[in-house]
Structures are given as C-alpha cells and as structure tokens.
Amino acid sequence: DKSPLPDENAMRAEIRKIIESALVQLRSEYREVWRLRYIEGWNTAETAARMGRGENTVKVWVYRANKQLRVLLRRKGITSEMV
C-alpha cells in the first residue's frame, strides 16, 4: 500500500497552510503569476496574455516570486525536500 500515512497527510496539510500564508506576503503581481503558473498550470505565453504583460516580465516575476517564497518558507523551517 503506497497511500500516505496519517502523519504524512497532516504534515502535507500543514506545509500547504504555510505556503498559502507565504503567498499572501508576496506582491500581488508575483502572487498572481505564481498562481497562474503553478496552480492553474498555464505556460509563460498564456500567463503573459492574461496579465497583459510581456513574456520576459512574466519570467522575471516567476523568478522573483519563487526566490521570495524560498526565503519566506526557509524562515518557517520548510525546505525544498519537504515540499
């Protein structure tokens, strides 16, 4: 049985809450571009069109959003291995 153990489910739920609280701390543009790319699964061109921005701007915003999220999550004790 490869189902996650109850402890693993609880840990994932807690990490999800921490990520959501970190996303709220980002600039609105970064939060929106991150949501479109990683939650909605849109590519760079789709995201740029939706936001009315150039693709290079979207790439920079994704980079900055990820960088800021890493910092915020590290402060809360979350590492990339945990996500």
N, C-alpha and C positions, 0 to 999 in steps of 0.2 A: 504494500500500500504506500503510494507516494504522496498521499494527502499531507498537508502541513499539520504539524501538531498544534494543539490549542495554544501553547506558549508562543509558537511562531506566528500564529494568526494575531495574537494580542500584540506582539512586537511590531508586526507589519502595520496594524491599525494605529499604533502609537507613532510610528515613523511617518505614516501618512498625515496624521494631525500636525506633526512638527513641520513637515514640508508645506502644508497648507498655511500654517502660521508664518512661515518664512516667505512664502509667495506674497502675502499681504504687505510685507515690508518693502517689496520692490516698487520702483516707479511703475505707474500704470501701463506705460508702453511696454516695458520689459515683461510685466506680468501677462499682458495680453498676447504678446508674441510667443512667450513660453507656453501659454495655454494652447494657442493655435497649433504650435509645432509638436508639442509632446503629449497633449491630452487629445486634441482633435486629429492629430496626425497629418496636418497639412504640410505640403512642401514649401520651400522658400518662395517660389513664384506665387503660389496661392495665397500665402500669408501676406506677401508684399501687396498684392492686388487688393486683398480685403482691407488692409490698413492704409492703403493709398500712399505707400512709400516704395522706394526703390529696393531691389533685392539686396544690394550691399548694405543698406541701412538695416534691413531685417537681420542679415547675418551678424552685423555688429551688435544689434540689440540682443540676439540669442546668445552670443558670446558673453556679453556683459551680464545678462540675466543669470546664465549658468555660473559665471565667476562669483557673482554676489550671493547666489544660493549656496554655493560651496562654502563660502565664508560663514554665512549665517548658520548653516547646518553643522559645520565643524564646531562653532561656539556652543551648539546644543548637544554635542557629543555624537553626532551622526556622521559616519564615514561612508565613502562610496561602496565599500564592501557590504555595508548593512542594507543598502537600498536595493 
